[in-house]
Amino acid sequence: MFVELVELGSYSHVAEKLNLTQPAVTMQIKALEEHFSTELVIKEKGEIHLTPSGRVIYNKAKEILENWEIAESKVNYYQGLVDDELTIGASTIPSVYLLAEKLSEFAVEFPEVNIVMETGDSRDIIDKLEKKEVDAGIVGLKPRSTRFKVKVVARDSLVLIVPCSNFLIDKDKVYLKDLKKEKILMREKGSGTRKAFMKGLTKVGINFSTLNINASLGSTQAVISAVEAGLGISFVSSLAARQAVKCNKVRQIQVKNLSVNRNFYLSYHKARENELLIKGLNRCF
């Protein structure tokens, strides 16, 4: 209850989440403070703040809860118990172009398990993983938390796609300088594709702000459709571009002085690595 109070920042929100009354939550927190004979939280201007003692208790309480989860997962492992649902968070490219085959393998091994997939940009999924709102994440940004197991499960590259009528398709060689007057379509902030592209530009000494960014769109498919409609050009995942290029909806062009490669990562909490479903998911990759 104390951990929930710190993370939700409101007695009423804790009461709602735990299906209790607000006075009941207040009494339990007061009892905890009486046990330690000190204030653990201070409420100022409607916000909850930890005292130094409160910070100690919060950190240790998180450890206790995590150790309890480890104990439960190990007991379930030894008993052969399996949850009936696995929630996977995936960024756009993995959700559309990578996961179908892998999850079909998982379904063969665990036919009784319901697979739930949540999609979002890489930052959203990592945030959900931090909050334990998903069991595992597959993203284009490498999670930095030391609490996660992280594994490279696929490699990709960014390619330039242009409308079939664009003059660039007639050039023998295309360089970044040829693109400065072009309208460029991008994924939204938080997207692994966008971050990989910006990183690639930095490596060759190009400032992202010097490009003519015409629009930021919420999915790779939206970007490809916009390029097809002639709204601009874009750098997108080679995995995502493959079908549109094959069907002559857009043209793929090699940029001579730019190479952007990236990885996709499977991530989950280290405390869960011995759970049957997590181990099963790991085997599929």
Kinemage of the C-alpha trace (Angstrom):
@kinemage 1
@onewidth
@group {chain A} dominant
@subgroup {mainchain}
@vectorlist {calphas} color= white
{ca met a 1} P 0.000 0.000 0.000
{ca phe a 2} L 2.887 2.349 0.830
{ca val a 3} L 4.579 1.643 -2.511
{ca glu a 4} L 1.328 2.317 -4.347
{ca leu a 5} L 0.934 5.609 -2.479
{ca val a 6} L 4.405 6.753 -3.520
{ca glu a 7} L 3.924 5.738 -7.150
{ca leu a 8} L 0.353 6.944 -7.585
{ca gly a 9} L 0.828 10.062 -5.461
{ca ser a 10} L -2.687 10.040 -4.047
{ca tyr a 11} L -4.501 8.317 -1.175
{ca ser a 12} L -7.719 8.311 -3.201
{ca his a 13} L -6.033 6.679 -6.201
{ca val a 14} L -4.588 3.955 -3.959
{ca ala a 15} L -8.004 3.348 -2.419
{ca glu a 16} L -9.579 3.083 -5.863
{ca lys a 17} L -6.919 0.716 -7.189
{ca leu a 18} L -7.015 -1.569 -4.144
{ca asn a 19} L -10.802 -1.363 -3.760
{ca leu a 20} L -10.576 0.162 -0.274
{ca thr a 21} L -11.860 3.303 1.407
{ca gln a 22} L -9.547 6.294 1.638
{ca pro a 23} L -9.662 6.316 5.481
{ca ala a 24} L -8.553 2.657 5.455
{ca val a 25} L -5.521 3.564 3.346
{ca thr a 26} L -4.705 6.522 5.601
{ca met a 27} L -4.911 4.325 8.699
{ca gln a 28} L -2.553 1.723 7.245
{ca ile a 29} L 0.045 4.344 6.306
{ca lys a 30} L -0.250 5.887 9.778
{ca ala a 31} L 0.245 2.436 11.321
{ca leu a 32} L 3.408 1.983 9.270
{ca glu a 33} L 4.709 5.348 10.442
{ca glu a 34} L 3.887 4.451 14.060
{ca his a 35} L 5.815 1.195 13.638
{ca phe a 36} L 8.944 3.124 12.635
{ca ser a 37} L 8.197 6.029 14.976
{ca thr a 38} L 8.743 8.581 12.231
{ca glu a 39} L 7.011 10.312 9.331
{ca leu a 40} L 7.443 8.524 6.019
{ca val a 41} L 5.473 10.873 3.766
{ca ile a 42} L 4.619 14.564 3.828
{ca lys a 43} L 1.724 16.040 1.880
{ca glu a 44} L 2.433 19.510 0.524
{ca lys a 45} L 0.170 21.430 -1.852
{ca gly a 46} L -1.700 18.232 -2.670
{ca glu a 47} L 1.458 16.277 -3.531
{ca ile a 48} L 3.034 13.339 -1.688
{ca his a 49} L 6.723 13.710 -0.791
{ca leu a 50} L 8.971 11.124 0.858
{ca thr a 51} L 10.970 11.930 3.956
{ca pro a 52} L 14.531 10.505 4.128
{ca ser a 53} L 13.140 7.619 6.226
{ca gly a 54} L 10.317 7.209 3.741
{ca arg a 55} L 12.808 6.869 0.905
{ca val a 56} L 14.569 4.039 2.765
{ca ile a 57} L 11.288 2.219 3.412
{ca tyr a 58} L 10.112 2.722 -0.173
{ca asn a 59} L 13.309 1.265 -1.675
{ca lys a 60} L 13.318 -1.695 0.701
{ca ala a 61} L 9.608 -2.291 0.167
{ca lys a 62} L 10.237 -2.477 -3.588
{ca glu a 63} L 12.935 -5.077 -2.953
{ca ile a 64} L 10.583 -7.082 -0.726
{ca leu a 65} L 7.835 -7.081 -3.370
{ca glu a 66} L 10.286 -8.036 -6.112
{ca asn a 67} L 11.691 -10.879 -3.999
{ca trp a 68} L 8.159 -12.069 -3.361
{ca glu a 69} L 7.514 -12.151 -7.114
{ca ile a 70} L 10.704 -14.150 -7.609
{ca ala a 71} L 9.610 -16.628 -4.925
{ca glu a 72} L 6.176 -17.017 -6.518
{ca ser a 73} L 7.631 -17.520 -9.997
{ca lys a 74} L 10.082 -20.152 -8.739
{ca val a 75} L 7.358 -22.054 -6.896
{ca asn a 76} L 5.169 -21.941 -10.005
{ca tyr a 77} L 8.123 -23.118 -12.080
{ca tyr a 78} L 8.760 -26.123 -9.862
{ca gln a 79} L 5.059 -26.955 -9.792
{ca gly a 80} L 4.762 -26.677 -13.548
{ca leu a 81} L 2.092 -24.005 -13.256
{ca val a 82} L 1.534 -21.696 -16.210
{ca asp a 83} L -0.407 -18.422 -16.333
{ca asp a 84} L -3.271 -18.368 -18.813
{ca glu a 85} L -2.300 -15.021 -20.389
{ca leu a 86} L 0.864 -13.363 -21.695
{ca thr a 87} L 0.856 -9.659 -22.533
{ca ile a 88} L 3.516 -8.525 -24.986
{ca gly a 89} L 4.221 -4.889 -25.743
{ca ala a 90} L 5.665 -4.203 -29.180
{ca ser a 91} L 6.687 -1.136 -31.132
{ca thr a 92} L 5.302 -0.674 -34.627
{ca ile a 93} L 7.798 -2.582 -36.778
{ca pro a 94} L 8.043 -5.728 -34.609
{ca ser a 95} L 4.277 -5.844 -34.067
{ca val a 96} L 3.545 -5.845 -37.800
{ca tyr a 97} L 6.565 -7.489 -39.414
{ca leu a 98} L 8.242 -9.769 -36.858
{ca leu a 99} L 5.876 -11.122 -34.256
{ca ala a 100} L 3.333 -13.153 -36.218
{ca glu a 101} L 5.723 -16.005 -37.011
{ca lys a 102} L 7.300 -16.039 -33.561
{ca leu a 103} L 3.989 -15.979 -31.715
{ca ser a 104} L 2.675 -18.833 -33.841
{ca glu a 105} L 5.619 -20.907 -32.558
{ca phe a 106} L 4.792 -19.859 -28.995
{ca ala a 107} L 1.128 -20.810 -29.496
{ca val a 108} L 2.137 -24.323 -30.562
{ca glu a 109} L 4.066 -24.800 -27.307
{ca phe a 110} L 1.438 -23.107 -25.115
{ca pro a 111} L -1.932 -23.570 -26.857
{ca glu a 112} L -3.849 -22.858 -23.635
{ca val a 113} L -2.289 -19.406 -23.172
{ca asn a 114} L -4.084 -16.282 -24.385
{ca ile a 115} L -1.638 -13.882 -26.065
{ca val a 116} L -2.392 -10.175 -25.721
{ca met a 117} L -0.366 -7.691 -27.778
{ca glu a 118} L -0.174 -3.984 -26.987
{ca thr a 119} L 1.402 -1.644 -29.516
{ca gly a 120} L 2.958 1.801 -29.186
{ca asp a 121} L 6.202 3.574 -29.849
{ca ser a 122} L 9.344 2.199 -28.211
{ca arg a 123} L 9.304 4.652 -25.311
{ca asp a 124} L 5.664 3.840 -24.509
{ca ile a 125} L 6.387 0.110 -24.417
{ca ile a 126} L 9.492 0.516 -22.254
{ca asp a 127} L 7.417 2.643 -19.864
{ca lys a 128} L 4.748 -0.078 -19.719
{ca leu a 129} L 7.465 -2.643 -19.038
{ca glu a 130} L 8.830 -0.495 -16.206
{ca lys a 131} L 5.341 -0.312 -14.688
{ca lys a 132} L 4.796 -4.062 -15.231
{ca glu a 133} L 1.784 -3.381 -17.443
{ca val a 134} L 3.208 -5.828 -20.013
{ca asp a 135} L 5.086 -9.085 -19.398
{ca ala a 136} L 7.680 -8.501 -22.116
{ca gly a 137} L 8.536 -5.885 -24.695
{ca ile a 138} L 9.938 -5.991 -28.216
{ca val a 139} L 11.231 -2.574 -29.221
{ca gly a 140} L 13.681 -0.687 -31.423
{ca leu a 141} L 15.240 1.250 -28.531
{ca lys a 142} L 17.489 -0.620 -26.119
{ca pro a 143} L 16.039 -0.413 -22.590
{ca arg a 144} L 18.613 1.009 -20.177
{ca ser a 145} L 17.293 -0.262 -16.848
{ca thr a 146} L 19.575 -2.793 -15.168
{ca arg a 147} L 16.454 -4.593 -13.949
{ca phe a 148} L 15.765 -5.864 -17.482
{ca lys a 149} L 17.101 -8.797 -19.420
{ca val a 150} L 17.723 -7.533 -22.956
{ca lys a 151} L 18.300 -9.700 -26.026
{ca val a 152} L 18.797 -8.754 -29.689
{ca val a 153} L 16.143 -10.640 -31.677
{ca ala a 154} L 16.325 -9.002 -35.133
{ca arg a 155} L 18.391 -6.576 -37.182
{ca asp a 156} L 17.081 -4.001 -39.619
{ca ser a 157} L 18.217 -1.021 -41.678
{ca leu a 158} L 16.584 2.233 -42.705
{ca val a 159} L 16.073 2.836 -46.412
{ca leu a 160} L 14.992 5.877 -48.381
{ca ile a 161} L 11.642 5.557 -50.130
{ca val a 162} L 10.254 8.103 -52.596
{ca pro a 163} L 7.112 8.411 -54.752
{ca cys a 164} L 7.392 6.643 -58.096
{ca ser a 165} L 7.271 10.052 -59.853
{ca asn a 166} L 10.106 11.611 -57.823
{ca phe a 167} L 13.055 12.933 -59.855
{ca leu a 168} L 15.543 11.184 -57.528
{ca ile a 169} L 14.813 7.811 -59.131
{ca asp a 170} L 16.531 9.019 -62.314
{ca lys a 171} L 19.793 9.951 -60.584
{ca asp a 172} L 22.768 7.584 -60.780
{ca lys a 173} L 23.825 8.442 -57.239
{ca val a 174} L 21.912 10.091 -54.411
{ca tyr a 175} L 23.597 11.867 -51.500
{ca leu a 176} L 22.185 13.467 -48.367
{ca lys a 177} L 22.796 16.921 -49.855
{ca asp a 178} L 20.312 16.021 -52.624
{ca leu a 179} L 17.578 15.649 -50.007
{ca lys a 180} L 17.803 19.021 -48.281
{ca lys a 181} L 15.075 20.623 -50.403
{ca glu a 182} L 12.838 17.548 -50.305
{ca lys a 183} L 9.829 17.342 -47.992
{ca ile a 184} L 10.717 14.612 -45.501
{ca leu a 185} L 8.135 12.613 -43.563
{ca met a 186} L 9.103 11.221 -40.164
{ca arg a 187} L 7.790 8.994 -37.408
{ca glu a 188} L 6.714 10.719 -34.188
{ca lys a 189} L 9.014 11.555 -31.269
{ca gly a 190} L 9.644 8.448 -29.174
{ca ser a 191} L 9.831 6.222 -32.246
{ca gly a 192} L 12.854 3.952 -32.535
{ca thr a 193} L 12.936 4.637 -36.292
{ca arg a 194} L 13.184 8.384 -35.726
{ca lys a 195} L 15.914 8.011 -33.108
{ca ala a 196} L 17.930 5.645 -35.344
{ca phe a 197} L 17.680 8.097 -38.255
{ca met a 198} L 18.816 11.050 -36.117
{ca lys a 199} L 21.721 8.989 -34.785
{ca gly a 200} L 22.729 8.074 -38.355
{ca leu a 201} L 22.692 11.732 -39.383
{ca thr a 202} L 24.880 12.687 -36.420
{ca lys a 203} L 27.490 10.105 -37.454
{ca val a 204} L 27.928 11.771 -40.852
{ca gly a 205} L 27.862 15.312 -39.438
{ca ile a 206} L 24.361 16.317 -40.557
{ca asn a 207} L 22.147 18.356 -38.222
{ca phe a 208} L 18.597 16.978 -38.140
{ca ser a 209} L 17.178 20.509 -37.934
{ca thr a 210} L 18.632 21.405 -41.352
{ca leu a 211} L 16.292 18.958 -43.081
{ca asn a 212} L 12.857 19.983 -44.335
{ca ile a 213} L 10.676 17.871 -42.016
{ca asn a 214} L 7.197 18.213 -43.467
{ca ala a 215} L 5.200 15.946 -41.113
{ca ser a 216} L 5.500 13.512 -38.213
{ca leu a 217} L 3.219 10.496 -38.431
{ca gly a 218} L 2.180 7.911 -35.847
{ca ser a 219} L 2.942 4.689 -37.711
{ca thr a 220} L 5.306 3.387 -40.370
{ca gln a 221} L 2.390 2.330 -42.558
{ca ala a 222} L 1.043 5.888 -42.412
{ca val a 223} L 4.454 7.157 -43.535
{ca ile a 224} L 4.618 4.693 -46.441
{ca ser a 225} L 1.078 5.603 -47.543
{ca ala a 226} L 1.943 9.308 -47.392
{ca val a 227} L 5.030 8.755 -49.551
{ca glu a 228} L 2.947 6.753 -52.014
{ca ala a 229} L 0.486 9.670 -52.194
{ca gly a 230} L 3.315 12.058 -53.058
{ca leu a 231} L 3.397 14.022 -49.803
{ca gly a 232} L 7.148 13.616 -49.387
{ca ile a 233} L 10.004 11.153 -49.011
{ca ser a 234} L 11.049 9.184 -45.942
{ca phe a 235} L 13.528 6.847 -44.310
{ca val a 236} L 11.732 3.734 -43.072
{ca ser a 237} L 12.465 0.189 -41.979
{ca ser a 238} L 13.567 -2.064 -44.813
{ca leu a 239} L 11.262 -4.723 -43.374
{ca ala a 240} L 8.305 -2.358 -43.597
{ca ala a 241} L 9.163 -1.012 -47.046
{ca arg a 242} L 9.608 -4.422 -48.697
{ca gln a 243} L 5.993 -5.034 -49.746
{ca ala a 244} L 5.320 -1.495 -50.981
{ca val a 245} L 8.508 -1.555 -53.071
{ca lys a 246} L 7.644 -4.990 -54.462
{ca cys a 247} L 4.210 -3.735 -55.544
{ca asn a 248} L 5.738 -0.594 -57.137
{ca lys a 249} L 3.821 1.709 -54.812
{ca val a 250} L 7.071 3.487 -53.866
{ca arg a 251} L 10.683 3.341 -54.995
{ca gln a 252} L 13.627 2.478 -52.757
{ca ile a 253} L 16.837 4.458 -53.294
{ca gln a 254} L 20.282 3.946 -51.826
{ca val a 255} L 21.828 7.042 -50.249
{ca lys a 256} L 25.572 6.825 -50.808
{ca asn a 257} L 26.815 8.588 -47.707
{ca leu a 258} L 24.327 7.251 -45.170
{ca ser a 259} L 23.985 3.820 -43.589
{ca val a 260} L 21.588 3.345 -40.678
{ca asn a 261} L 21.354 -0.073 -39.066
{ca arg a 262} L 19.552 -0.953 -35.856
{ca asn a 263} L 18.467 -3.812 -33.643
{ca phe a 264} L 15.181 -4.916 -32.156
{ca tyr a 265} L 15.270 -6.091 -28.558
{ca leu a 266} L 13.279 -8.544 -26.459
{ca ser a 267} L 13.143 -7.275 -22.858
{ca tyr a 268} L 11.626 -8.490 -19.604
{ca his a 269} L 12.293 -8.143 -15.884
{ca lys a 270} L 15.232 -10.218 -14.641
{ca ala a 271} L 13.082 -11.407 -11.746
{ca arg a 272} L 10.877 -13.261 -14.253
{ca glu a 273} L 13.481 -15.019 -16.370
{ca asn a 274} L 12.672 -18.456 -14.896
{ca glu a 275} L 8.924 -18.200 -15.486
{ca leu a 276} L 7.694 -20.810 -17.939
{ca leu a 277} L 6.031 -18.367 -20.319
{ca ile a 278} L 8.995 -15.998 -20.393
{ca lys a 279} L 11.357 -18.897 -21.050
{ca gly a 280} L 9.014 -20.123 -23.781
{ca leu a 281} L 8.923 -16.688 -25.390
{ca asn a 282} L 12.708 -16.503 -25.202
{ca arg a 283} L 13.027 -19.811 -27.053
{ca cys a 284} L 10.939 -18.476 -29.950
{ca phe a 285} L 13.593 -15.848 -30.607
